[in-house]
Amino acid sequence: MRIFLILLIISSAQFFAQKTLNPGTVKLESKYIKDEISNAVWYAQKGDQKMEIGKITNEVKKVDKTTLLIKTSVKMNQAPETTWVDSTLVKISNFEPIYHSSYNVMRDMRFKFEKNKVTGYYLDKKTQKKDNIDEKVSVQYFDSNSYPGLIRFLPLKEHYSTEMPIYDYNPAAKKGVIKAYIEDVNKGELNGKKVWIVKATDDIQDRKTIVTYYIDTVTREVLKQDIDSNGRKMVMETVK
């Protein structure tokens, strides 16, 4: 009886434990990965009221047979003359990071991802302080800019959960390999379409920011994102 209870406890712990996802273990539903451009409106939300704060263009493009470009361009309403641009290159087969660049009015950064090493720089435009990066990494990981784009290509099912190592560099927060988490997946409906409702977070802000994705079950298009950042609520809605 005692042995049976021990085995039951061990098997239950294994059943409920989150499985770690990385480029070596990920199984993508690659039929959904294709060239596309989508647009979204970004709102700040307070109660039932929404105020537009910006517009976002997302581009996914197969550069060649092995490489995928994920590019995000953001125009904020308060600064319409400038565009924030993030570009990431990953391997199509497993989203292993290759390159990431980010340019906006506050900072520039550029990273090259090689086996066991990350090189590049981070430039704070306000202080003109430039950090040169040459860092050894001993684990497999995703880029922090590409993992949100990875979520919709995972084999989603109800109550799916996982954690994944991601590389992020932010002098004001955390640097290096940290974790992102898919906390839960449920079926739902949005504007007459069946969707996967995916709740995700990460260690960039100590899991204080929760993003809920509404993903079309047929096309895997992200129709909407609800963002709760430490009590501040925002919404991103895809538009045609």
Secondary structure, 3 states (H helix, E strand, C coil): CHHHHHHHHHHHHHHHCCEECCCCCCCCCHHHCCCEEEEEEEEEEECCEEEEEEEEEEEEEECCCCEEEEEEEEEECCCCCCCEEEEEEEECCCCCEEEEEEECCCEEEEEEEECCEEEEEEEECCCCEEEEEEEECCCCCEECCCHHHHHHHCCCCCCCCEEEEEEEECCCCCEEEEEEEEEEEEEEEECCEEEEEEEEEECCCCCCEEEEEEEECCCCCEEEEEEEECCEEEEEEEEC
